[in-house]
Amino acid sequence: MKIIDLLSACMAVALFIPASCSESPLPSDAGDVPAEDAASKLIFTSEHAVSGKLLVYFTADAVKDVETSALTRSGVQTRSGLPDVDAVLESIGVSSIHRLFPYAGKNEERTRAAGLHRWYVLEFDEDTDLDHAALALAQCAQVSSVEFNQKMKRADSFRAVKAGTLSAAPAAETGTPMFNDPGLASQWHYVNTGDTGIYSGIQAGADANCEAAWRLCTGDPRVVVAVVDDCVQWDHPDLAANMWTNEAELNGTDGVDDDGNGFVDDIHGYNFVSDGPLAVSSQTDDGEPSHGTHVAGTVAAVNNNGEGVSGIAGGSGNGDGARIMSCQIFYARNGADEPGSGTAETSARAIKYAADNGACILQCSYGYEAGVITSDDTYASEASAEKQAIDYFIGTNNCDAVDGGIVLYAAGNEGKAMSAYPGAYRNVISVTAMSCDYTPAYYTNYGPGCNIAAPGGDMSQSHEAGVLSTVLDGDYGYMQGTSMACPHVSGIAALGLSYALKLGKTFSRDEFNSILLTSVNGINQYCTGSDSKYRGLMGTGYIDAFQVLMNLRGTTCINVPVGSQAQITVLDHIADSEAQMTVSDVSISKDDMERLGITGNPVMFGGKILFTCTKTGSGIMTVTLTGGTGNGQGMNGMTVHKDFAIIARPSHSDNGAWL
């Protein structure tokens, strides 16, 4: 048997037998690294860290001795086999030393190649001075770094308000809905008609432009979105059909790791707080246990099932929605968080699990408080366990449409002029929040580290102006926050990958992220008055699902105004005005003309295409061109056709959807 297999077996059967705490003082000279140099090995600080626990990253050579030591000891491992390190472990009363990322079966080889096997969790007396213990360990030459196990929080700022009975609005108010889900009429964040019954200040078009996208694609079960949050209610009637299922574990909660992936009974995901099957938290006063379930519904609640709400990538009602994997890092019982809930340790493990078990999108509506970490260079260089897990996910190819993992984080709700981490990390997308009137939500973080905006709601004016989605007990409710904005982008990313699969296209991760961040409508023009502080700081603009799909298809998107004449010079969007092409015809389908409120056929005048949209909406304009020149004697150019996507909004950027 391989040494790594033996090590895994030892850890799997280990009983956590607390070691007695030594009363001897912490050794100040256990290692041979000067204190000032040792301090540079410390990742984060103890201010927001869990007591009695540290994450230690051993050197590549030293970890071999740690693994060998595990094989020579019975029961729980309490020593490393490294004399200098063990002197510190004895002094702080270590009760357990074990791998942060457990033996990974078929994924163990690349786990080790990424160096993740070098991370260990040390558990010891909670009364031990955390700073002193960390510095003593960092003084050991065999230790590369010591990380304080930081506490995180969900990025929501308003408790859930139950929606009550959902009933569809009359067709006269909303037009013909795409799906028969009764709550869709109240999900302004997908399709905003400007219905003032929701909120008097609502503005038509302040949405993610989902309905136009749904005409092209509704999802694909080959796209798996890992929701790293509290437990997603896997049997919710509007989520169950779209839950990711580990078929090998369908024997139920039998206490057996049926698929040998290192996690027991991970049927729809895993609980990284209790280290066991998913467990729905008990309700608390602030309604937070519904957080993960609400997020999941926005990503992929089942569409067109005649029940509840719609999800962005929830399919058409024929079992064809994207799949939701629940990676539980928050867990509360009796109104209090369980030990280990929402920490860097559980987050890192959850992210790696998602990568190893098929997820291609990481949806994260949590993070450190904004300002705890203020430098992207520092976060990247410190190489925390979570950062390494994110990089591992990014480097994992679990979808044929993209060559790596797509990672999205909420920017945070402190109203600070910076994104919270990990969202601010340069390799992930940080999402800010806007309201149903295009304005930045009052709570949203903004500024450095923020990449893109999406609907997050504003319940200070009306609870219906929040985001409507699934909540616990098979129910539905409104919430607000960058937590609610982030799954809009995750859901659109899932829809985009689904459409790419449909088209048979493959993109690099950088290409796909670039499409997400440039498929936007402008938000700067709404940052006026007291909102001027947000101008230029909300990201590239607010996301547009239809534009994402059009850009994936290779169709040029053109933004036009509502209520005034659009004047489009087509050749400016092909090459330049000197291109050897002439426009001979233009057409927009009757349905798209109705959606855009165009009452007369487009006309060509002075080299421009002229028409007026009276409604916010999207559609396809097909232009017929003659390529090349003729000689008037029967020698003519070639007739070609080119589609353009038209997006009509009250005001627009003049730069092709870039902010």
N, C-alpha and C positions, 0 to 999 in steps of 0.2 A: 504493500500500500504506500502511496506517495505521502511525503511528510505533511503536505497541505491537507490531504484527506484525513490523516490521523489527527491533525490539529483540529479540524472541523468536528470530528467525532468526539474529541475530548470536550470541546466547548458545548456541543449539543447536549451532553449528558451532565454538564457541570451543575452542581447545586451551589446557590449563593450562600456560603457560610461566612458570616462576618468575622473578620479577624479582629483581635483585640487591639485597641488603640494604645500605642506606646506613649508613655509620658515623657520620653526623652525629647530634648529640643531638636528642632529641625537642623540638620547639618548644614553649615554655611559653606563648607569646603568639600562637599561630597564629590564634586567634579573638578576638572582642571580648567574650566572656562571662567575668566574673570567676570565679576558681577555686571560690569558695564556692558560687556559683550553678550552676556546671557540675557540681559534685558531686551536686546534686539531680537531675541528669539520668541518673545511673547506676542501672541496674536490677540488683539482686543484688550479689554481691561476687565477688572473684577466688578465694576460698578453695576452692570446689568447681568451678571453671570450667576449660574446655579452653584450653590454651595456644595462642598463635598464631592466635586467631580471636575476633572480636567481631561482634555483631549491632548494626547501626546503623539508627535510624529517622530518616529525613530529613524536613524540613518539607515541606508540600505544594508550596510554590513551588520549593524547592531540588531536589526529585526530578525535576522537569522537565528541569533542566540535567544531572542524572546520566543520564537516559535519552537526552538528545541527545548527550551525550559518548560513549555506547556506540555510537552510529551513525557517529561520525566516526573511530573507531579500528578497526584491523584486529586480529584475534586476540583474546586475552583482555583484558578491561577491567581496567586497573590504576589509573585515575584517575577522579575524579568530575566534572571540569569545574568544580569550585568551588575557587577559589584557596586559601582558608584550609584547607579539608579536604585538598586535594592536598598542601599543605605537610606535614601530618601523615602522610599516606599515604606520601610519599617517605621521610620520616624513619624510619618503622617497616618499610620494605621490603615494602610490600604486593605480593603476588603475584597477587591476584585480588580483584575486587569484583563481586559478582553478586547478583541478586535472591534473597531467601530463598524466596519463593513464585514459581516460574517462571510465565511467560505461561500463562494458564489457558484459552485458547480461548474456548468459549462462555460460560465463567464469568469471563472477564476483566473484564467490566463491573462485576459485583458485587464482584469482588476489589478493584477500584479504589475502588468506592463505600465499601467497608469500610476503605480506607486500607492494605490489606495490601501493595500494590505499593511502598509507601515503605520496607519493610524490606529491608536489604541485608546480605550476609555479607561481611566483610573477612577475608582470610587473609593472614598475614604470618609473619615469622621467629618461631619458637617461643621463641627466647631473649630476645625483646623483653619488657620489663617490662609486664605486662598492665594493671596499675593506671595506670601513667604514660600508656600509649597510650590507655586509655579516657578518662581525664581530659582529655588533649589534644584528643581528638575532641569531647568534650562542651563544650569551650570555644568551639567553632565555632557561630556563630549559626544556621547552616543545619542543624544536627543537633538533633532533638527529644529523642532519648534514645539511650543506649548500653547494650546489655545484655551482661553476661558470659554466655557459653554454658555454662550449668550442666550438670553431670553428674547423671544420675538413676540409679535402681536398681530392679530388679524387687522387688516386695513379697512375696517368698517367704522362708521361713526354714527349710526342710528339704528335702533332696534327694529326688528321686523314688525310690520303692521299687517295682520292677516287681511286677505283680500275679500273674504266672504264668498258668496256664490258668484261664480263667473258666468256671465251671459254675454253673448255676442251682441254688438251694437247693430241696429238696422242697416241693411245694405245701402240705403240711401245716404247714410252718414259716412260710411267707410269705403264704398265701392264694393266690388266683388273680392272677398278675401282670398288669399292664396291657399290657406288651410282652413279646416273647420274647427280649429281649437278655439273655444269660446273666449279665452283670455287674450287672444291675439289683438283684438280691437283696443285693449287697454295697454298693450306693449308699444307705446309711442316710440320707445328707443329703437324699435325695428322699423316701424312704418309710422311716421308722424304726419298726420293729416291736418294738424292745427286745430283739433277738436277742443274747444275751450271748456267743454264739460270736464276735462281732466284738470285743467288749470288755466285761469284767465290769461296768463302771459305766455302760453305755449305758442310756438312758432312752427308752422309746417316745414318739414324738411330737416328739422334738427333731430336726426336719427342716424342709424348705421346703414341705411339704404339697403335693407335686406330683401324686400319683396322683388325688386328687379333682379337681384342675384339669384333668388330662388327659382326664377324662370329658367335658369341655366343649370343649376345644380342644388341639391339639398343636403348632401352629405355622402359618406361612404364608410362602411364598418371597418375598412382597412386602416382608417385613421384613428389612432388612439390618443386621447387627451388625458394626461395624468393631472388630477385635481389635488394638489398638495394643500391640505386644509384640514378642517375637522371632518368627521365622517360624512360621506354622502349617503343619504338614505337609499340604499340599493334596491329596496322593494317599493319605492314610491311609484304609484301607478303611472306617472308621467316620465319616469326615468328608467324603470326596470328593463324595458326592452332595449335600451341603449347602453346598459352597463357592460363594461369589459368583463369577460368571464374567463377565468383560468380553468379550462375544461378538465385538466388533470386533477383538480382539487374538488370536483363535484361530489365526492363521497360525503361531503358535509364537514362539519367541525368535529372530525374524528381524532384530532391531535396528531395526525401523521402528515409529514411533508411528502405528499404523493408525487410531486414532480421534481423533488430533489433540488429546488432552487434556494434552499436555506430558510424558507418561510413556511410555517405550518398554517394550513387552512386559509390561504390567501385566495379566496374564491373571486371576489370583486376588487381586491386590493388588500391592504394590510394596515394594522394599527401599530405604528412605530412608537407610541407612548407606552402601551402595556405589553408590547412585543407579542402580539397575538392577533386573532381575527378582528375585523372591523367591529366597532362598538359605537352606537349612537350615544352621544352625550345626553345627560339629563338637562332639562331646561334650566336656564338661569335668568335672572331679572333682566339682563340686557338682550336676551334672545339670540346670543351668539351661536349656540349649537346648530342653528339653521344655516349658518354661514356657508359651509361647504356645499350643502344641498342647494342653496340659492344660486351659488356660483355655477354649479353643474347644470342647472336648468337653463341658464343663459347659453351655455356652450352647446348643449344637445338634449334638451327636453324633447320628447317624442312628438313629432309634428303630425298633423292631420289624423289624429286618433279620436277626434271629437271630444277631447277631455283637456281641461286645464289650459296650459300655455304652450307657446311654440318655443323651440330652441333654434339657434342660428344654424347649427349643422345637424339638426335632429332628424333629417331624412324626410321622406314623403309619406310615411305611414306604412311602408312596405318592408320594414326591417332593414332599411338602408341608411340609418343615421350613423354618425361618428360614434365611437365608443368612449365611455367615461371610466377611467381607472381611479379608484379612491385611495389616495395615499394619506393616511390619517396622521397628522402631527399635533393636533389639539384634541384633548379629551377631558371632559369635565363630568364629575359625578357629585350629586348632592350640592350643586351650586358652586363647587370649587374645582379648580384645575387639578388634574392628577399630576404627581411628580413626573418631571420630564416633558410636560406638555409644552409645545411651542418653543423648542430649543434648537440651537445650531446642530446638536447631535441628531435629533430626530429628523430635522430637515435634510441634513446630508444623507442620511440613510434612505429616506423616502425618495430623494432625487435619483440616487443610484439604482434603487429598486425599479423606478419607472423606466430608466434606461435599459435595464437588464430584462425587463418583461414586456417590451413591445411598444412603449409610448413614444410618440414622435413630437408631441407638443407638451410643454410643461406650463401649467396654469397655476400661478402663485399669487394669491391675494393676501400676503402677509409680509412681514419684514422687520428689520430693526427700526427703531424710532429715528426719524430723519434727524441728522446731526450727530448721531452716535459715531458714524463713519462719514468723513467729509472729503475723502480723496479717492478717486478711482484708481490712481496709481498705487496708493497704499493698499486698497482692497485687493488689487490684482497681485501685488508683490508679496503680500503676507501669505497668500496661498492657504487660506483656511480650509478646513475639511469641506465645508459647504461649497466654497469656490471651486475646489478640485472636483467635487461631485457635479457641479454645474458644467464644468469643462468636459467631464466624462460624458454627461448627457448630450452636450453639443456635438461631441465627436462620435455619437452612436447613430447608425443609420437604421431606422425602423420603419421607413416608408419609402416606397419606390419613387415617389414624386420629389423627394428632396434628399440630399446626401448627408444630412445631419439633423440634430434636434433643434427645435424652435422653443425659446424660453421667454416667458412673459411674466412680469411682476407688476403689481400695483405700485404707483408712485408714493402713496401714503396720504393720510388725511389730516396732517397737522397744520395745513395752510402755510407751510414753510417754503421758502424760495430755493428748494433743492429736492431732488428725489431721495427717498429712503433707499437704503441698500437692503437686499442685493439688487434691487431694480436699477440702481444707478450704474451697476457694473457694465462696462462698455460692450460686452458680448450678449447682453440680454435687452429686451424691449421693456421700457418703463412707461406705464399708461397713466395719463392724467384724466380727470373727469370733467364733463360738461353737462349742463342742464338742458331741459327741454326747450329752451329759448336760445340756444347756441352759446350762451355765456358760460364762462368757466364756473364750475360749482364752487360755492363759497369755501368749502373745506379742503379742496384739492391742493396738494403740493405742486410746485411748478418750478421751472428754471433748470439749472444744471442737472444733467442726468435724465431729464424727462424726454421722451421720444415721440409720443403720439397721444392724441386725445380720443375719448370715446364716451358715449352716454353713461353717466353715473347717477344722475338724478339729483333732485333737490327737494327733500321732504319738508323743509322749513316752510314752504309755501302751500304744499298740499301733499298728502301721502300718495295720491295718484301720480304725482310728479316724480315719484321714486321709480325704481326698476322693479317690475313685476316678474316673479319667477317662482320656482318650487321651494317649499320649506318643509320642515319635519311634519310627521303625522299625516303624510299624504296630502298636505295642504298647499296653499299658495299665499304669497305675501309680497309686500313692497319693502325694499331696502335701498340704501343709498351708500355711495362711497366709491373711491377708486377701486375697491374690491369688486364693485359691480361693473365698473368700466372695463377692467382688465379682461374678464371673460368674454366681453364683446369682441375684443381683438383676438383672443384665443379661439373663439367660435368662428370668426371670419378666417383665421389662419387654417382651421380645420376644414372649412368650406372650400378655401383656396386649394389645399392639398387634394381634397376630394375631386375638385374640378380638374386639377392637373392630372390626376389618375384617369379621369374620364377622357381627357385629351391625349393621354399617352405621353405626357411631357415630364421631364425630370429637370429640376433646378438645383443649383448649388444653394447651400444655406444662405450665403451672402446675397445671392440673386433674389431668393424668396423674401428675406427680410427687407431688401431694398424695395420690392414691390409693395409690401405691406406699408412701409413708411412713406411711400410716394403716392399711394392710392388714397388721397385725402381731399377734403374740402377746407377752404380757409376759415380760420377762427379769429384771426387778428382783428378783423373789422368789427367784431363784437366786443373787443377789449377796450371799452371807452369809459370815461368817467371814473368811478371808483374801481372799475375793473382794468384800468390802464396798466396796472402793475403786472398783469398777465401777458401783455402784448409781447409776442415773439418768444414766449417762455413756456408754452403749452405743448411743445413738440412740433412736428411738421404740419399738423392740421388735425381735423377729426376724421376718423376712418370711414371709408365708403366701401361696403362689401361688393357692390356692383363694379366699381372701378378695379378692385383687386382681381376679380374674375376676368374683366376685360384686359387688364395688363398681362395677366397670365396667358391669355389667348393671343396677345400681341396686337390687340385693337387699341388704337389711339383714343384717349379720353379727352373730350372737350367740354369745359364748363361754360355754361351760358347763363344769363340773368333771367329772372322771372319778372314779367311785367314790362319789359322793354325789349326792343328788337335785337336779336342776335345777328351779328354780321361776321360770318366765318369765311376766311380765306383758306380754302382747303389746301392749296399748295404749300402754305406755311407749315402745315402739319405733315407734309410728305418729304419735301426736300427744302426748297426755297422758292421764292416767287419767280425765279428764272427757270424752273424745271420745265422741260419740254413736254408738258402735259396740258390738256385743256379739259375743263369740266363740261360734259354734255348733258348730264341729267342728275337729279337728286330725288331720292324717295325715302319716306318714313312710313312705316306701316300704320294702318288705321288705328290699331290698338295703341301703338306708341304715341301717335298724335293725340289720342284721347288722354293718355296718361300725362302727357306734357301740356295739355290744354292748348294745342296748336289748332286753330280753327280754319286756317287756309293753307294750301299746299306751299311748301318752300319755293322761293323764286330765286333765280340767278340774275345778278345785276352788277356790272362793273367788276367782274371777277370774284364777287362775293356771293355766298348763299345767305339768304335773308329769311327769317321766320321769327315768330314771337311765341314764347312759352308763357302761359298764364297760370300754370301749376308747377309746384315742385315735383320732380319726377325724373325718370331715366328712360332712355330708349336708344334704338339703333338707327343711324342715318346711313343709307347706302348711296355712295356717289359713283357715277359712271364717268370714266375718263378715257380720253384718247391719248395713248402714249406714243411719242414721236410725232413727226410731221408728215404731211402728204404733199403732193405736187399738183393737185387739182386735176389730174388726168387719170384718176383711178388708182393711184398709189396712195394708200392711206396708212395712218398709224394703227396700232393695236388697241382694241377696246378692252379696258380692264375695269374691275369693280372693287371698291374698297369700303369697308365698314368703319364707321366712327361711332363711338359711344358718346351720347349726349347726356349730360347731367345738369339739370336746371335747379338752381338754388337762388334765394332772394338776392344775394350778391356773391361774387365769385372772384377767384384769383385770375390774373391774366397770364398765368404761367403754366397752363396745362395741369392744374390740380396740385402743384407744389404750393406750399405756403410762402 
